[in-house]
Amino acid sequence: MNTRYLKIFSVLVVIALIFVARLAYLQLFTDRYALNAANTSIKIEYVIPQRGVIFDRNGKIMVGNQPAYEVSFTQALMKPDFDTLGFCSLMKINKADFINRINIIKKEKYYSKLTPMTFLKDLSREDIARVQEIIFKYPAFNIVQRPQRQYEVSTSGNLLGYTSEVNEREIKKDSIYYLPGDFIGKTGVEKSYEKELRGVKGMKYIQKDIRLRNIGSYKNGALDKDVITGKDITLTIDYDLQRTAEEMLVNKHGAIVAIDPNNGEVLVAATGPDIDPNLFTGPYKSKNLYALSKDTLYENKPTFDRSLQAGYPPGSTFKLLTALAAMQMEVMDEKTIFPCGGGFFYKGKRIKGHGGADPLIPSIQVSSNCFFTYAFIAIIKKYPGNPSKGVDEWKKIMSSFGVGEFLNNDFAVGAKGRIPSGDFYEKRFKAIMKASGSQRTDFKNWDEMSTGAIYNGMGQGDVLVTPIQLANYVAAIANRGWYYTPHIVKAIDGKANPDPRFKVKHQTLVDPKHFDPVLKGMEAVVLRGTARGLKSNDFTQLAKTGTAQVPQGKDNSIFVLIAPADKPKIVVVAVMEHAGFGATWAGPACTVIAEKYITGDLKRENLYKKMITSSFMPEYKRQWIADLKRKGLYKDPKPDSIKQKRIKDSLELVKQQKAKLQKKIEDEAKNNNTAKKPTKQ
């Protein structure tokens, strides 16, 4: 045998020896094949862990657990002489319903004769007490206890989220952990911190006889795995502030967001309308979720979290960023004066506004549309003949403030907003020229008037920001050019949130020296300008009002606030849809939150009462009807159809349950002391 064949033969021998050694190890030293060979007599029983408790930043329990009960069905254990009528009588269902439930189970994708499948869910303690001593007569059916969420608060449903049974897509995504019938976080914190909250299932290997009866633990439990309870989570939210914000948003569409600018912790993330999370539990859960999803009357959309998902024109609050970008791009400085006597006049266009030919600080004080429109024109025209280059440079600066970008935080939902690029306007200009019949082929040197780009400088036009982005860029202004990514979880199992995303200090592209005149302008807004009526005697404030025009009807009311002025502890922003002037509605909401956080009390209760007693629903109804009429969809009210009646009844049920739980708000207001951490069961 020559050397070449000897080498090949040696390699084959080595491979064969490795294969034999591995096979011997698996058969002699592990239970892998023993379990597979005995899989008809050894079954795994899973122990579902309790989910972690959710606290607010002050230790108040927001979400805990309570036992929930269901009845499972195993086809292989069904006896030929099964007493159907007796079982139906026990469970208080009729025979037709029993047959229908069994047929539905058999059609499920993951159905198996040997696998327990859910037959009845959400049984009460009374139901269990009634059946538990008799159900042994029906071995195919068994009582299963699962932990169910118990909400200790009656607001913040969007923020907290809810759990529900896994669907096919969720099982495929994590088939190692989830089985049919398991629960998973569907929205809110429950979803974004699912892996931390869910814990780890326990596993018990049980020996069964040919009739699937338990005959003992396999190998005395040597292979069993202990259940691990889910990790407790402490939110950055101050629930006392959160509830106050939500109360001020009743009968309003909008959002209130508050951030600690020193660390990016979100103190408030309130959306209007709000959801009572207690509607996510109990026997009426499905009906409640259905009703909430169908509640689009007057564009209510309670499951749409406006604090995180809604993109709004920021109005005059955006003028702060316009000034910073223009100074950074060196197209103006704080002493620059634009020709603003009597308003804005440019290429035949006139825009009404306050102020005259003033420099930056007075222009912020009076919120001059003219000044900041000219400032943005200067940005566009920084590179003659190439407006896209100026806009792209501006967009890059905006991105450094987290505007027009996903913030990469720990919320379950979010939106990017919009900061248009140069390419955006080239395409728009091209479409405009083609529509006008122009033969023009060069669209690089587009026109700022015909494209509408000039309106961006005063926060109108094509700029859209979410309330949390709005709060974030104001926090960056408060810090003179840096911010931490806003986040919702402060600690996990008592230890600081380890997520590295929230430990990075993001620097904006604006030189710190440019922030001083902007902050002085915000101070002038409170002392002498558009927010002087909201000045507090207890702490200093920096603010900017915003009144954003929207095509649907009445203007959006917007306000941003930094307090205290010298060492900021809180940034608060509010958006009230179709409410009017920024200082009239959004302003008081921000002031109430800041005042309560800094002083620990409401010094000006009249502002709070003004907010909680006001309603913008008539305006929403008017717009809703007008929109339907424009689309030719409006019909005079007629008697309810069966479907409408079902939706109406479901909404009424939600209303009744919420009324019953309303007392919780009053109780929480009286007893808002730090709660003791519950002992895990």
C-alpha positions as CSV (number, residue, x, y, z in Angstrom):
1,M,0.0,0.0,0.0
2,N,1.5,3.3,-1.1
3,T,1.8,6.3,1.2
4,R,-1.2,8.2,-0.4
5,Y,-3.7,5.3,0.2
6,L,-2.3,4.8,3.7
7,K,-3.1,8.5,4.6
8,I,-6.7,8.2,3.2
9,F,-7.2,4.9,5.1
10,S,-5.9,6.5,8.4
11,V,-8.3,9.5,8.0
12,L,-11.3,7.1,7.5
13,V,-10.3,5.1,10.6
14,V,-10.1,8.2,12.7
15,I,-13.5,9.4,11.5
16,A,-15.0,6.0,12.3
17,L,-13.5,5.9,15.8
18,I,-14.9,9.4,16.5
19,F,-18.4,8.3,15.3
20,V,-18.3,5.1,17.4
21,A,-17.1,7.0,20.5
22,R,-19.8,9.7,20.2
23,L,-22.5,7.0,19.7
24,A,-21.3,5.1,22.8
25,Y,-21.4,8.3,24.8
26,L,-24.9,9.2,23.8
27,Q,-26.2,5.7,24.5
28,L,-24.3,4.9,27.7
29,F,-23.8,8.2,29.5
30,T,-26.9,10.3,28.6
31,D,-30.7,9.9,28.6
32,R,-31.3,11.4,25.2
33,Y,-32.1,8.1,23.4
34,A,-33.6,6.5,26.5
35,L,-36.1,9.3,26.6
36,N,-36.8,9.1,22.9
37,A,-37.3,5.3,23.1
38,A,-39.6,5.8,26.0
39,N,-41.5,8.8,24.7
40,T,-44.8,7.0,24.9
41,S,-44.3,6.4,28.7
42,I,-42.3,9.5,29.8
43,K,-43.9,12.9,29.4
44,I,-42.8,16.3,30.3
45,E,-45.0,18.5,32.5
46,Y,-44.2,22.2,32.4
47,V,-44.5,24.5,35.4
48,I,-45.5,28.0,34.3
49,P,-43.6,30.7,36.3
50,Q,-45.1,33.8,37.7
51,R,-44.3,36.9,35.7
52,G,-42.2,39.6,37.3
53,V,-43.9,42.4,39.2
54,I,-43.8,45.9,37.6
55,F,-43.2,48.8,40.0
56,D,-43.0,52.6,39.4
57,R,-39.8,54.5,40.3
58,N,-41.1,55.0,43.9
59,G,-41.8,51.3,44.5
60,K,-45.5,51.5,43.9
61,I,-46.8,48.2,42.5
62,M,-48.4,48.7,39.1
63,V,-48.7,45.1,37.9
64,G,-48.7,42.0,40.0
65,N,-50.1,38.4,39.6
66,Q,-53.2,36.5,40.6
67,P,-54.1,32.9,39.9
68,A,-56.2,32.1,36.9
69,Y,-57.8,28.8,36.1
70,E,-58.7,26.8,33.0
71,V,-59.8,23.3,32.1
72,S,-57.6,21.3,29.7
73,F,-58.7,18.4,27.5
74,T,-56.6,15.3,26.5
75,Q,-58.2,13.2,23.7
76,A,-56.2,10.1,24.6
77,L,-57.7,10.0,28.1
78,M,-61.3,10.2,26.8
79,K,-63.2,7.0,27.9
80,P,-65.7,5.3,25.5
81,D,-68.4,5.6,28.2
82,F,-67.8,9.3,28.8
83,D,-70.8,11.0,30.5
84,T,-71.2,14.0,28.2
85,L,-74.4,15.3,29.8
86,G,-73.0,14.9,33.3
87,F,-69.9,16.8,32.3
88,C,-71.9,19.6,30.6
89,S,-74.0,20.0,33.7
90,L,-70.9,20.3,35.8
91,M,-69.3,22.9,33.6
92,K,-72.7,24.7,33.0
93,I,-72.6,24.4,29.2
94,N,-74.9,22.6,26.7
95,K,-74.1,19.6,24.7
96,A,-73.9,21.5,21.4
97,D,-71.3,23.9,22.9
98,F,-69.3,20.9,24.2
99,I,-69.2,19.3,20.8
100,N,-68.3,22.6,19.1
101,R,-65.4,23.2,21.5
102,I,-64.0,19.7,21.0
103,N,-64.2,20.1,17.2
104,I,-62.4,23.5,17.4
105,I,-59.6,21.9,19.5
106,K,-59.1,19.0,17.0
107,K,-58.7,21.5,14.1
108,E,-55.9,23.5,15.8
109,K,-52.6,23.2,14.1
110,Y,-50.7,21.9,17.2
111,Y,-53.4,19.4,18.2
112,S,-52.3,16.0,19.5
113,K,-54.2,13.3,21.2
114,L,-51.5,13.1,23.8
115,T,-51.2,16.8,24.4
116,P,-53.5,18.7,26.9
117,M,-55.4,21.4,25.0
118,T,-57.3,24.3,26.5
119,F,-61.0,23.6,26.7
120,L,-62.3,26.4,29.0
121,K,-60.5,29.6,30.1
122,D,-60.9,32.3,32.7
123,L,-62.8,30.2,35.3
124,S,-63.5,32.0,38.6
125,R,-62.5,30.7,42.0
126,E,-66.1,29.9,42.6
127,D,-66.2,27.7,39.4
128,I,-63.1,25.8,40.5
129,A,-64.4,25.3,44.0
130,R,-67.5,23.8,42.5
131,V,-65.9,21.4,40.1
132,Q,-62.5,20.4,41.6
133,E,-63.9,17.6,43.7
134,I,-65.9,16.0,40.9
135,I,-63.8,16.5,37.8
136,F,-61.7,13.4,38.7
137,K,-64.6,11.4,37.2
138,Y,-63.7,12.8,33.8
139,P,-59.9,12.0,33.4
140,A,-59.7,13.6,30.0
141,F,-60.3,16.9,31.6
142,N,-58.0,18.6,34.2
143,I,-57.8,21.9,36.1
144,V,-54.8,24.0,35.2
145,Q,-53.7,27.0,37.2
146,R,-51.9,29.8,35.3
147,P,-50.7,33.1,36.7
148,Q,-52.7,36.0,35.4
149,R,-51.8,39.7,35.5
150,Q,-53.4,41.8,38.3
151,Y,-53.3,45.5,37.7
152,E,-53.0,47.7,40.8
153,V,-53.6,50.9,38.8
154,S,-56.5,52.0,36.6
155,T,-54.7,53.9,34.0
156,S,-51.6,53.6,31.7
157,G,-52.9,50.6,29.7
158,N,-50.9,51.5,26.6
159,L,-47.7,52.0,28.7
160,L,-47.9,48.8,30.6
161,G,-49.4,46.6,27.9
162,Y,-51.1,43.2,28.3
163,T,-50.4,39.5,28.0
164,S,-52.4,37.0,25.9
165,E,-52.1,33.6,24.4
166,V,-49.4,33.1,21.9
167,N,-50.3,32.9,18.2
168,E,-48.7,30.8,15.5
169,R,-46.2,33.5,14.4
170,E,-45.0,34.0,18.0
171,I,-44.5,30.2,18.5
172,K,-42.4,30.0,15.3
173,K,-40.3,32.9,16.4
174,D,-39.4,31.2,19.7
175,S,-40.5,27.6,19.4
176,I,-37.9,26.5,22.0
177,Y,-39.8,28.3,24.8
178,Y,-43.4,28.8,23.7
179,L,-46.1,26.1,23.4
180,P,-49.7,26.5,22.4
181,G,-51.7,27.9,25.3
182,D,-48.7,29.9,26.7
183,F,-49.0,33.6,27.4
184,I,-46.8,36.3,26.0
185,G,-46.5,40.1,26.4
186,K,-48.4,41.6,23.4
187,T,-47.9,45.4,23.9
188,G,-46.2,47.9,26.1
189,V,-43.6,47.0,28.8
190,E,-45.1,43.5,28.9
191,K,-43.9,43.1,25.3
192,S,-40.6,45.0,25.3
193,Y,-39.4,43.2,28.5
194,E,-41.0,39.8,27.8
195,K,-37.9,37.7,28.3
196,E,-37.1,39.3,31.7
197,L,-40.7,39.2,32.9
198,R,-41.7,35.7,31.8
199,G,-39.1,33.7,33.8
200,V,-38.1,30.1,33.0
201,K,-40.5,27.2,32.9
202,G,-40.0,24.3,35.3
203,M,-39.8,20.8,33.7
204,K,-40.9,17.5,35.3
205,Y,-40.3,14.2,33.6
206,I,-43.3,11.9,34.6
207,Q,-43.6,8.2,33.9
208,K,-47.0,7.1,32.7
209,D,-48.6,3.7,32.1
210,I,-50.3,2.6,28.9
211,R,-53.4,4.5,30.0
212,L,-51.4,7.7,30.5
213,R,-51.8,7.5,34.3
214,N,-48.9,8.9,36.3
215,I,-46.8,6.2,37.9
216,G,-44.0,8.4,39.4
217,S,-41.2,10.7,38.6
218,Y,-38.6,9.6,36.0
219,K,-35.2,8.8,37.7
220,N,-36.5,10.3,40.9
221,G,-36.5,13.8,39.4
222,A,-32.8,13.8,38.5
223,L,-33.6,15.4,35.1
224,D,-36.3,17.8,36.4
225,K,-35.6,21.6,36.1
226,D,-36.8,24.1,38.7
227,V,-39.2,26.9,37.7
228,I,-37.6,30.3,37.8
229,T,-39.9,33.3,38.6
230,G,-39.8,36.2,36.2
231,K,-37.6,39.2,37.1
232,D,-39.2,42.2,38.8
233,I,-39.0,45.5,36.8
234,T,-38.9,49.0,38.2
235,L,-40.0,51.6,35.7
236,T,-38.6,55.2,35.4
237,I,-42.2,56.4,35.5
238,D,-43.5,58.4,38.5
239,Y,-47.0,57.0,38.6
240,D,-48.4,59.9,40.6
241,L,-47.2,62.3,37.8
242,Q,-48.4,59.8,35.1
243,R,-51.9,59.6,36.6
244,T,-52.1,63.4,36.8
245,A,-51.1,63.7,33.2
246,E,-53.7,61.1,32.1
247,E,-56.4,62.8,34.1
248,M,-55.6,66.1,32.2
249,L,-55.9,64.2,28.9
250,V,-59.5,62.9,29.5
251,N,-61.7,63.9,26.6
252,K,-58.7,65.0,24.6
253,H,-56.5,63.6,21.9
254,G,-52.8,64.2,22.5
255,A,-49.9,63.3,24.8
256,I,-47.8,64.5,27.7
257,V,-44.2,63.4,28.1
258,A,-41.7,64.2,30.8
259,I,-38.0,63.3,30.9
260,D,-35.3,63.8,33.4
261,P,-32.7,65.4,31.2
262,N,-29.8,64.3,33.4
263,N,-30.2,60.6,32.6
264,G,-32.9,60.2,30.0
265,E,-35.4,58.5,32.4
266,V,-39.0,59.0,31.2
267,L,-41.1,60.2,34.1
268,V,-44.3,60.5,32.2
269,A,-45.5,59.0,28.9
270,A,-49.2,59.7,28.9
271,T,-51.5,59.4,25.9
272,G,-55.1,60.5,25.4
273,P,-57.4,58.6,25.2
274,D,-56.1,56.3,27.9
275,I,-56.9,52.6,28.6
276,D,-57.7,51.0,32.0
277,P,-55.4,47.9,32.0
278,N,-58.0,46.0,34.1
279,L,-59.9,45.6,30.9
280,F,-57.1,43.3,29.7
281,T,-58.0,40.6,32.3
282,G,-60.9,38.4,33.3
283,P,-63.7,36.7,31.4
284,Y,-64.6,39.8,29.4
285,K,-61.1,40.4,28.1
286,S,-61.8,39.4,24.5
287,K,-64.9,41.6,24.3
288,N,-63.0,44.5,25.8
289,L,-60.1,44.2,23.4
290,Y,-62.6,44.0,20.5
291,A,-64.4,47.1,21.7
292,L,-61.2,49.0,22.1
293,S,-60.0,48.1,18.6
294,K,-63.3,49.2,17.1
295,D,-63.4,52.5,19.1
296,T,-62.5,54.8,16.1
297,L,-65.4,57.1,16.6
298,Y,-64.1,60.7,16.3
299,E,-60.7,59.1,15.7
300,N,-60.4,58.1,19.4
301,K,-58.1,55.1,18.7
302,P,-57.4,54.3,22.4
303,T,-54.9,51.6,21.4
304,F,-52.8,54.1,19.5
305,D,-50.1,55.5,21.8
306,R,-49.9,59.1,20.7
307,S,-46.9,59.8,23.0
308,L,-44.8,57.4,21.0
309,Q,-46.5,56.8,17.6
310,A,-48.1,60.1,16.6
311,G,-46.2,62.4,14.2
312,Y,-47.1,66.0,14.7
313,P,-46.0,69.3,13.1
314,P,-44.1,70.8,16.1
315,G,-45.1,74.3,15.3
316,S,-43.1,77.1,16.9
317,T,-41.4,74.8,19.3
318,F,-39.2,73.8,16.3
319,K,-37.9,77.3,15.9
320,L,-35.4,76.5,18.7
321,L,-33.8,73.9,16.4
322,T,-34.0,76.1,13.4
323,A,-32.0,78.8,15.3
324,L,-29.4,76.2,16.5
325,A,-28.9,74.7,13.0
326,A,-28.6,78.1,11.3
327,M,-26.0,79.3,13.8
328,Q,-24.1,76.0,13.5
329,M,-24.2,76.3,9.7
330,E,-22.9,79.9,10.1
331,V,-25.7,81.4,8.0
332,M,-26.7,83.6,11.0
333,D,-25.7,84.4,14.6
334,E,-27.6,85.7,17.6
335,K,-27.3,89.3,16.4
336,T,-28.6,88.7,12.9
337,I,-31.7,90.7,12.0
338,F,-34.0,89.8,9.1
339,P,-36.3,92.2,7.3
340,C,-39.4,91.3,9.4
341,G,-41.2,94.6,9.8
342,G,-45.0,93.8,9.5
343,G,-44.6,90.1,8.8
344,F,-42.9,87.9,6.2
345,F,-42.9,89.0,2.5
346,Y,-41.0,86.8,0.0
347,K,-41.6,86.2,-3.7
348,G,-45.2,87.4,-3.4
349,K,-45.8,85.2,-0.3
350,R,-47.0,86.8,2.9
351,I,-47.0,85.0,6.3
352,K,-48.5,86.7,9.3
353,G,-46.4,86.8,12.5
354,H,-45.4,88.7,15.6
355,G,-42.4,90.9,16.1
356,G,-40.4,93.3,13.9
357,A,-36.9,93.5,12.7
358,D,-35.3,91.9,15.8
359,P,-32.4,89.7,16.7
360,L,-32.7,86.1,17.9
361,I,-33.7,86.4,21.6
362,P,-36.7,88.8,21.1
363,S,-37.7,86.7,18.1
364,I,-37.9,83.6,20.3
365,Q,-39.8,85.6,22.9
366,V,-42.6,86.7,20.6
367,S,-42.3,83.6,18.3
368,S,-41.6,85.4,15.1
369,N,-42.7,83.4,12.0
370,C,-40.8,85.8,9.8
371,F,-37.4,85.5,11.6
372,F,-37.3,81.7,11.5
373,T,-38.6,81.4,8.0
374,Y,-35.8,83.7,6.8
375,A,-33.4,81.7,8.9
376,F,-34.4,78.5,7.1
377,I,-34.2,80.2,3.7
378,A,-30.6,81.0,4.6
379,I,-30.0,77.3,5.4
380,I,-31.5,76.3,2.0
381,K,-29.4,78.9,0.2
382,K,-26.1,78.3,2.0
383,Y,-24.8,76.6,-1.2
384,P,-25.9,78.7,-4.2
385,G,-27.5,76.6,-7.0
386,N,-27.5,73.5,-4.7
387,P,-30.3,73.8,-2.1
388,S,-30.3,70.0,-1.5
389,K,-26.8,70.3,0.0
390,G,-28.0,72.9,2.5
391,V,-31.1,70.8,3.4
392,D,-29.0,67.7,3.8
393,E,-26.6,69.4,6.2
394,W,-29.6,70.7,8.2
395,K,-31.1,67.2,8.2
396,K,-27.8,65.7,9.6
397,I,-27.9,68.3,12.5
398,M,-31.6,67.4,13.2
399,S,-30.7,63.7,13.2
400,S,-28.1,64.4,15.9
401,F,-31.0,65.6,18.1
402,G,-32.9,62.3,17.5
403,V,-35.4,64.0,15.2
404,G,-36.5,62.1,12.1
405,E,-34.9,58.9,13.6
406,F,-35.9,56.0,15.6
407,L,-34.6,56.6,19.1
408,N,-33.6,53.0,19.7
409,N,-35.2,52.9,23.1
410,D,-37.0,50.2,25.1
411,F,-40.6,51.1,24.3
412,A,-42.6,48.5,22.4
413,V,-43.7,50.9,19.7
414,G,-42.4,54.1,18.2
415,A,-42.3,56.2,15.0
416,K,-39.6,57.8,13.0
417,G,-41.3,61.1,12.4
418,R,-40.0,63.0,9.3
419,I,-37.2,65.4,8.5
420,P,-37.2,65.9,4.7
421,S,-34.0,65.5,2.7
422,G,-32.7,67.3,-0.4
423,D,-33.8,64.3,-2.5
424,F,-37.3,64.6,-1.0
425,Y,-37.6,68.1,-2.5
426,E,-36.0,67.3,-5.8
427,K,-38.6,64.6,-6.4
428,R,-41.4,66.9,-5.3
429,F,-40.1,69.7,-7.6
430,K,-39.9,67.3,-10.5
431,A,-43.5,66.3,-10.0
432,I,-44.6,69.9,-9.8
433,M,-42.8,70.8,-13.0
434,K,-44.2,67.8,-14.9
435,A,-47.7,68.6,-13.7
436,S,-47.4,72.2,-14.9
437,G,-46.2,71.0,-18.4
438,S,-42.7,72.4,-17.9
439,Q,-40.0,71.0,-20.2
440,R,-37.4,71.5,-17.5
441,T,-35.0,68.6,-17.0
442,D,-32.7,69.9,-14.2
443,F,-34.4,69.5,-10.9
444,K,-31.4,70.0,-8.6
445,N,-31.9,73.7,-8.2
446,W,-35.4,73.4,-6.9
447,D,-37.5,76.3,-5.6
448,E,-38.2,76.7,-1.9
449,M,-41.5,78.4,-2.4
450,S,-43.2,76.0,-4.8
451,T,-42.0,73.0,-2.9
452,G,-43.2,74.4,0.5
453,A,-39.8,73.9,2.1
454,I,-39.8,77.4,3.5
455,Y,-42.4,76.4,6.1
456,N,-40.0,74.0,7.8
457,G,-38.2,76.7,9.7
458,M,-41.3,77.5,11.8
459,G,-42.2,73.9,12.4
460,Q,-44.8,73.5,9.8
461,G,-44.3,72.2,6.2
462,D,-43.0,68.7,6.1
463,V,-41.5,68.3,9.6
464,L,-43.2,65.7,11.8
465,V,-42.0,64.8,15.3
466,T,-43.4,62.4,18.0
467,P,-44.0,63.8,21.5
468,I,-41.1,61.7,22.9
469,Q,-38.8,63.1,20.2
470,L,-40.0,66.5,21.1
471,A,-39.1,65.9,24.7
472,N,-35.8,64.5,23.8
473,Y,-34.6,67.4,21.7
474,V,-35.7,69.9,24.4
475,A,-33.7,67.8,26.9
476,A,-30.7,68.2,24.6
477,I,-31.2,71.9,24.5
478,A,-31.4,71.9,28.4
479,N,-28.1,70.1,28.5
480,R,-26.5,72.5,25.9
481,G,-26.0,69.8,23.3
482,W,-26.1,66.3,24.7
483,Y,-28.7,63.7,25.8
484,Y,-29.2,60.2,27.0
485,T,-31.6,58.0,25.0
486,P,-35.0,58.2,26.7
487,H,-35.9,54.9,28.4
488,I,-38.7,53.4,30.5
489,V,-37.0,50.8,32.7
490,K,-34.9,51.9,35.6
491,A,-34.0,48.6,37.3
492,I,-34.3,44.8,36.8
493,D,-34.5,42.7,39.9
494,G,-33.3,45.7,41.9
495,K,-30.2,46.2,39.8
496,A,-29.7,49.2,37.5
497,N,-30.8,48.5,33.9
498,P,-27.7,47.0,32.3
499,D,-28.7,48.0,28.7
500,P,-25.7,49.8,27.3
501,R,-27.9,51.9,25.0
502,F,-28.9,54.1,28.0
503,K,-25.4,54.8,29.2
504,V,-24.1,56.6,26.1
505,K,-24.1,60.4,26.2
506,H,-25.1,61.4,22.7
507,Q,-23.5,64.7,21.5
508,T,-25.4,66.8,19.0
509,L,-23.6,68.5,16.1
510,V,-24.2,72.0,17.5
511,D,-21.4,73.8,19.3
512,P,-22.4,74.3,23.0
513,K,-21.8,78.1,22.6
514,H,-24.9,78.4,20.4
515,F,-27.3,77.2,23.1
516,D,-27.0,80.2,25.4
517,P,-29.0,82.7,23.3
518,V,-31.6,80.0,22.6
519,L,-32.0,79.3,26.4
520,K,-32.2,83.1,27.1
521,G,-34.9,83.3,24.5
522,M,-36.8,80.5,26.3
523,E,-36.4,82.4,29.5
524,A,-37.8,85.6,27.9
525,V,-40.8,83.5,26.7
526,V,-41.8,82.9,30.4
527,L,-40.8,86.3,31.7
528,R,-42.1,88.6,29.0
529,G,-43.4,86.6,26.1
530,T,-46.1,84.2,25.0
531,A,-46.0,82.1,28.2
532,R,-45.8,84.9,30.8
533,G,-49.2,83.9,32.1
534,L,-47.8,80.6,33.3
535,K,-44.8,82.0,35.3
536,S,-44.3,80.3,38.6
537,N,-43.2,81.9,41.9
538,D,-41.9,78.7,43.2
539,F,-39.3,77.7,40.5
540,T,-37.8,79.1,37.4
541,Q,-38.9,78.0,33.9
542,L,-37.7,78.0,30.3
543,A,-40.4,77.5,27.7
544,K,-41.6,77.7,24.2
545,T,-45.1,77.8,23.0
546,G,-46.4,76.3,19.7
547,T,-49.6,76.6,17.8
548,A,-49.4,74.2,14.8
549,Q,-51.7,74.6,11.9
550,V,-53.3,71.4,10.7
551,P,-55.6,70.9,7.7
552,Q,-58.4,69.1,9.6
553,G,-59.5,72.2,11.6
554,K,-58.5,73.9,14.8
555,D,-54.8,74.3,15.5
556,N,-52.8,71.9,17.7
557,S,-51.7,73.3,21.1
558,I,-48.1,72.5,21.8
559,F,-45.8,73.5,24.7
560,V,-42.3,72.6,25.9
561,L,-40.9,73.4,29.3
562,I,-37.6,73.1,31.2
563,A,-37.4,73.5,34.9
564,P,-35.7,74.7,37.0
565,A,-33.8,77.0,34.6
566,D,-30.4,76.9,36.3
567,K,-30.2,73.1,37.1
568,P,-32.9,71.4,35.0
569,K,-34.5,68.4,36.7
570,I,-37.4,67.9,34.3
571,V,-38.4,68.5,30.7
572,V,-42.1,68.4,30.0
573,V,-43.9,68.6,26.6
574,A,-47.5,68.4,25.8
575,V,-49.5,68.2,22.5
576,M,-53.3,68.8,22.6
577,E,-54.9,68.0,19.2
578,H,-57.2,70.8,17.8
579,A,-57.2,72.7,21.1
580,G,-55.9,76.1,19.9
581,F,-53.0,78.3,21.4
582,G,-50.1,76.5,22.9
583,A,-50.1,78.6,26.1
584,T,-53.8,78.1,26.6
585,W,-54.0,74.4,26.9
586,A,-50.7,72.5,26.5
587,G,-48.9,75.1,28.6
588,P,-51.0,74.6,31.8
589,A,-50.6,70.8,31.4
590,C,-46.8,71.1,31.3
591,T,-46.7,73.5,34.2
592,V,-48.9,71.3,36.4
593,I,-46.5,68.3,35.9
594,A,-43.3,70.3,36.5
595,E,-44.8,72.0,39.6
596,K,-45.9,68.7,41.1
597,Y,-42.6,67.1,40.4
598,I,-40.4,69.9,41.7
599,T,-42.4,71.1,44.7
600,G,-44.2,67.8,45.5
601,D,-47.6,69.5,45.4
602,L,-50.0,71.4,43.2
603,K,-49.5,75.1,44.0
604,R,-51.9,76.3,41.3
605,E,-54.8,73.9,41.4
606,N,-56.8,76.2,39.2
607,L,-54.7,75.1,36.2
608,Y,-55.2,71.4,37.0
609,K,-59.0,71.9,37.4
610,K,-59.1,73.8,34.1
611,M,-57.5,70.8,32.3
612,I,-59.6,68.0,33.9
613,T,-62.9,69.8,33.3
614,S,-62.3,70.7,29.6
615,S,-63.3,68.6,26.6
616,F,-62.4,68.8,23.0
617,M,-64.7,66.1,21.9
618,P,-67.2,68.4,20.2
619,E,-64.4,69.6,17.9
620,Y,-63.4,66.0,17.1
621,K,-67.0,65.1,16.3
622,R,-67.3,68.1,14.0
623,Q,-64.1,67.2,12.1
624,W,-65.1,63.5,11.9
625,I,-68.5,64.3,10.4
626,A,-66.9,66.9,8.0
627,D,-64.4,64.3,6.8
628,L,-67.1,61.7,6.2
629,K,-69.0,64.2,4.2
630,R,-66.0,65.1,2.1
631,K,-65.5,61.4,1.3
632,G,-69.2,60.9,0.6
633,L,-69.5,58.4,3.4
634,Y,-71.7,60.3,5.8
635,K,-75.1,58.9,6.4
636,D,-77.8,60.3,8.7
637,P,-78.0,58.3,12.0
638,K,-80.3,55.2,11.6
639,P,-81.3,52.5,14.0
640,D,-78.4,50.3,15.0
641,S,-77.7,47.3,12.9
642,I,-76.9,44.0,14.7
643,K,-73.1,44.6,14.2
644,Q,-73.3,48.2,15.4
645,K,-75.4,47.1,18.4
646,R,-72.7,44.5,19.3
647,I,-70.0,47.1,19.1
648,K,-72.1,49.6,21.1
649,D,-72.8,47.0,23.7
650,S,-69.1,46.1,24.0
651,L,-68.2,49.8,24.4
652,E,-70.9,50.2,27.0
653,L,-69.5,47.2,28.9
654,V,-66.1,48.9,28.8
655,K,-67.6,52.1,30.1
656,Q,-69.4,50.3,33.0
657,Q,-66.3,48.4,34.1
658,K,-64.3,51.6,33.9
659,A,-66.8,53.4,36.1
660,K,-66.6,50.6,38.7
661,L,-62.8,50.9,38.8
662,Q,-62.8,54.7,38.9
663,K,-62.8,54.7,42.6
664,K,-59.2,53.2,42.4
665,I,-57.9,56.6,41.3
666,E,-59.3,58.3,44.4
667,D,-57.9,55.6,46.6
668,E,-54.5,55.8,45.0
669,A,-54.5,59.5,45.5
670,K,-55.0,59.0,49.2
671,N,-52.5,56.2,49.6
672,N,-49.6,56.8,47.3
673,N,-46.9,55.9,49.7
674,T,-44.1,53.4,48.8
675,A,-45.5,49.9,48.7
676,K,-43.5,47.0,50.1
677,K,-42.1,44.6,47.6
678,P,-44.3,41.4,47.5
679,T,-42.8,38.1,48.5
680,K,-42.5,35.8,45.4
681,Q,-44.6,32.7,45.7
